[in-house]
Amino acid sequence: MMKDELKFYSRNRSRLNKTYRNEYILISGCRVVGHFSSPKEAYKVACKNFPNEDVLIQECGKETFQPRVYNPMVVL
């Protein structure tokens, strides 16, 4: 499921929020695979590159942690 992505973001939240402030990051497994100006852009890349996997799309720089978990095959 999303355990790896959520753990990765939680453990690295401070650094990611500083590095990608006001951007959306796409996390697959334990790595950031891209950063985007909108969640729609991140979702398009997720659909293309990770069609059968759960991914985490997270807005960085916010005080609260509200993950957006997607599985492109389920959403489409």
KELONU-558469 format. One record per residue: residue in three letters; x, y, z of N, C-alpha, C in turn. Coordinates in pm, 1 decimal, decimal comma. Layout:
<recs>
['ALA'; [X; Y; Z]; [X; Y; Z]; [X; Y; Z]];
...
</recs>
This chain:
<recs>
['MET'; [83,8; -118,6; 0,0]; [0,0; 0,0; 0,0]; [87,7; 124,1; 0,0]];
['MET'; [61,7; 218,5; 86,2]; [134,8; 345,3; 84,2]; [231,7; 360,7; 200,0]];
['LYS'; [263,3; 254,0; 267,9]; [347,4; 264,9; 386,6]; [481,6; 330,1; 356,8]];
['ASP'; [548,5; 285,7; 251,9]; [681,4; 338,5; 219,9]; [676,3; 487,4; 187,9]];
['GLU'; [581,0; 527,6; 105,8]; [570,7; 667,8; 64,8]; [538,2; 758,2; 184,4]];
['LEU'; [444,9; 714,9; 265,8]; [406,8; 795,5; 382,6]; [519,9; 804,0; 484,7]];
['LYS'; [588,5; 693,4; 507,5]; [703,4; 694,9; 598,9]; [812,9; 786,2; 546,0]];
['PHE'; [841,3; 774,5; 416,9]; [944,5; 857,9; 356,2]; [911,6; 1005,5; 373,9]];
['TYR'; [789,1; 1044,2; 342,8]; [751,5; 1185,0; 357,0]; [758,0; 1228,8; 502,8]];
['SER'; [704,8; 1148,3; 592,6]; [705,0; 1184,6; 735,2]; [845,6; 1203,0; 788,6]];
['ARG'; [935,2; 1114,3; 751,4]; [1073,6; 1121,2; 799,6]; [1151,0; 1238,6; 740,2]];
['ASN'; [1115,0; 1279,3; 619,9]; [1190,0; 1383,2; 549,0]; [1110,3; 1512,3; 531,1]];
['ARG'; [1000,5; 1524,6; 602,0]; [907,4; 1635,8; 582,1]; [973,3; 1772,8; 589,9]];
['SER'; [1053,0; 1796,3; 691,2]; [1116,0; 1927,7; 708,6]; [1203,8; 1963,7; 588,6]];
['ARG'; [1288,2; 1871,1; 548,6]; [1377,8; 1894,8; 434,1]; [1299,2; 1912,5; 305,1]];
['LEU'; [1200,2; 1827,7; 283,6]; [1120,4; 1836,2; 160,6]; [1042,0; 1966,8; 155,0]];
['ASN'; [986,6; 2009,9; 266,9]; [912,0; 2135,2; 269,7]; [1000,5; 2255,4; 238,9]];
['LYS'; [1125,3; 2250,7; 282,0]; [1218,9; 2360,0; 251,9]; [1262,8; 2355,5; 105,7]];
['THR'; [1293,9; 2237,8; 57,9]; [1345,4; 2221,8; -78,4]; [1238,9; 2248,0; -184,8]];
['TYR'; [1117,3; 2202,4; -161,2]; [1011,8; 2209,1; -262,1]; [895,0; 2298,1; -219,2]];
['ARG'; [924,4; 2402,3; -144,5]; [820,9; 2491,6; -91,3]; [727,5; 2540,5; -202,6]];
['ASN'; [597,7; 2531,4; -177,1]; [492,8; 2574,5; -270,4]; [489,8; 2494,5; -400,6]];
['GLU'; [544,6; 2374,7; -397,0]; [538,8; 2284,0; -511,4]; [474,2; 2153,3; -466,1]];
['TYR'; [435,4; 2072,6; -562,5]; [380,1; 1940,4; -535,5]; [485,6; 1837,9; -572,5]];
['ILE'; [510,6; 1746,5; -480,9]; [608,3; 1641,5; -509,8]; [535,1; 1510,1; -533,4]];
['LEU'; [594,0; 1430,3; -618,9]; [543,9; 1297,5; -650,6]; [641,3; 1198,1; -589,0]];
['ILE'; [591,3; 1116,6; -497,3]; [674,8; 1018,4; -428,3]; [628,2; 878,8; -466,5]];
['SER'; [724,5; 797,4; -507,5]; [700,1; 656,7; -535,5]; [805,2; 578,2; -458,8]];
['GLY'; [760,3; 486,2; -376,9]; [854,3; 413,0; -292,7]; [915,5; 508,3; -192,7]];
['CYS'; [1045,4; 510,3; -187,5]; [1116,9; 596,0; -92,0]; [1197,4; 703,3; -164,2]];
['ARG'; [1136,9; 762,7; -267,1]; [1209,0; 869,7; -338,0]; [1112,2; 966,8; -403,5]];
['VAL'; [1160,9; 1088,3; -416,3]; [1087,3; 1191,2; -489,6]; [1120,2; 1171,5; -636,8]];
['VAL'; [1018,8; 1151,3; -718,2]; [1042,8; 1127,1; -860,2]; [1011,7; 1249,7; -945,2]];
['GLY'; [964,4; 1356,5; -881,0]; [939,8; 1480,0; -954,4]; [877,3; 1585,3; -865,3]];
['HIS'; [889,4; 1711,2; -910,4]; [823,9; 1821,8; -840,4]; [756,3; 1908,5; -944,7]];
['PHE'; [637,8; 1959,7; -909,6]; [549,0; 2021,9; -1007,0]; [479,7; 2143,8; -946,9]];
['SER'; [428,5; 2229,0; -1032,7]; [358,9; 2348,7; -985,6]; [211,6; 2321,6; -954,5]];
['SER'; [160,2; 2206,1; -996,6]; [20,5; 2173,6; -966,9]; [6,1; 2023,0; -944,7]];
['PRO'; [-97,0; 1983,2; -869,9]; [-118,2; 1839,8; -851,5]; [-159,0; 1770,7; -981,5]];
['LYS'; [-221,5; 1846,1; -1070,8]; [-262,1; 1788,9; -1199,7]; [-139,7; 1745,1; -1280,8]];
['GLU'; [-35,1; 1828,0; -1279,8]; [88,1; 1791,1; -1351,1]; [149,2; 1664,8; -1290,5]];
['ALA'; [152,3; 1659,7; -1157,8]; [207,9; 1542,5; -1089,3]; [127,0; 1417,9; -1121,8]];
['TYR'; [-3,6; 1432,9; -1125,2]; [-90,5; 1319,5; -1154,6]; [-69,3; 1267,1; -1296,4]];
['LYS'; [-51,1; 1357,2; -1392,4]; [-26,1; 1314,6; -1530,2]; [100,0; 1230,0; -1539,1]];
['VAL'; [205,1; 1273,5; -1470,3]; [330,7; 1198,0; -1470,4]; [310,8; 1063,1; -1400,5]];
['ALA'; [234,6; 1062,9; -1291,6]; [208,0; 937,7; -1220,7]; [134,4; 838,8; -1310,7]];
['CYS'; [36,5; 886,9; -1384,6]; [-39,0; 799,2; -1475,1]; [50,1; 739,4; -1582,5]];
['LYS'; [140,7; 820,8; -1633,3]; [228,6; 775,9; -1740,6]; [336,2; 679,5; -1690,8]];
['ASN'; [398,1; 712,0; -1577,0]; [514,4; 636,3; -1531,3]; [485,2; 529,8; -1426,0]];
['PHE'; [373,6; 541,8; -1356,0]; [341,4; 447,8; -1248,7]; [194,8; 405,3; -1257,0]];
['PRO'; [150,9; 352,1; -1370,8]; [8,4; 325,8; -1391,0]; [-52,4; 222,3; -1297,7]];
['ASN'; [26,3; 131,7; -1246,9]; [-26,8; 24,9; -1162,3]; [22,5; 32,2; -1018,4]];
['GLU'; [71,0; 149,5; -977,7]; [128,4; 164,3; -844,2]; [61,0; 278,3; -769,8]];
['ASP'; [57,8; 266,0; -637,2]; [15,7; 378,3; -554,6]; [128,4; 479,6; -550,4]];
['VAL'; [93,9; 605,4; -552,2]; [191,7; 713,2; -540,2]; [136,9; 815,6; -441,8]];
['LEU'; [226,0; 897,9; -390,7]; [188,0; 1005,5; -301,4]; [216,5; 1137,4; -369,7]];
['ILE'; [115,6; 1222,2; -379,0]; [132,8; 1357,5; -430,8]; [109,9; 1450,4; -312,7]];
['GLN'; [211,4; 1526,9; -277,8]; [206,2; 1608,7; -157,4]; [246,6; 1752,2; -186,9]];
['GLU'; [166,3; 1846,9; -139,9]; [202,4; 1987,6; -147,9]; [300,3; 2017,1; -36,1]];
['CYS'; [409,7; 2080,7; -68,2]; [513,5; 2108,7; 30,2]; [503,2; 2252,0; 81,4]];
['GLY'; [545,6; 2269,6; 204,8]; [548,9; 2401,2; 265,3]; [427,8; 2434,7; 349,5]];
['LYS'; [334,7; 2343,8; 360,1]; [214,4; 2365,3; 440,0]; [238,4; 2318,3; 583,2]];
['GLU'; [167,7; 2379,7; 676,8]; [179,5; 2342,1; 817,4]; [120,5; 2205,0; 844,6]];
['THR'; [11,1; 2173,8; 778,7]; [-56,3; 2046,9; 804,0]; [-17,3; 1944,0; 698,7]];
['PHE'; [-24,8; 1819,6; 738,3]; [8,9; 1709,0; 650,2]; [-120,1; 1646,5; 600,3]];
['GLN'; [-152,5; 1671,6; 474,0]; [-271,7; 1615,1; 412,2]; [-230,2; 1541,3; 284,9]];
['PRO'; [-194,2; 1415,0; 299,0]; [-145,2; 1340,8; 182,0]; [-254,1; 1315,7; 79,4]];
['ARG'; [-213,5; 1313,8; -44,7]; [-302,3; 1276,6; -154,7]; [-246,6; 1148,1; -213,1]];
['VAL'; [-312,2; 1041,0; -182,4]; [-267,3; 910,0; -226,4]; [-346,2; 872,6; -350,8]];
['TYR'; [-274,7; 834,6; -454,3]; [-339,3; 801,9; -580,5]; [-293,0; 666,8; -630,5]];
['ASN'; [-384,2; 597,8; -691,9]; [-351,7; 483,7; -775,4]; [-414,4; 516,5; -908,5]];
['PRO'; [-335,2; 553,8; -1008,5]; [-391,0; 598,4; -1136,1]; [-491,5; 502,7; -1198,6]];
['MET'; [-475,6; 374,3; -1178,5]; [-568,7; 279,2; -1237,6]; [-705,0; 284,4; -1168,9]];
['VAL'; [-708,5; 317,8; -1041,7]; [-833,7; 324,1; -967,3]; [-906,9; 454,0; -997,0]];
['VAL'; [-833,7; 564,6; -1009,5]; [-894,0; 696,3; -1028,4]; [-949,8; 712,5; -1168,8]];
['LEU'; [-882,0; 657,5; -1268,8]; [-925,4; 674,7; -1406,6]; [-1051,0; 605,5; -1438,1]];
</recs>
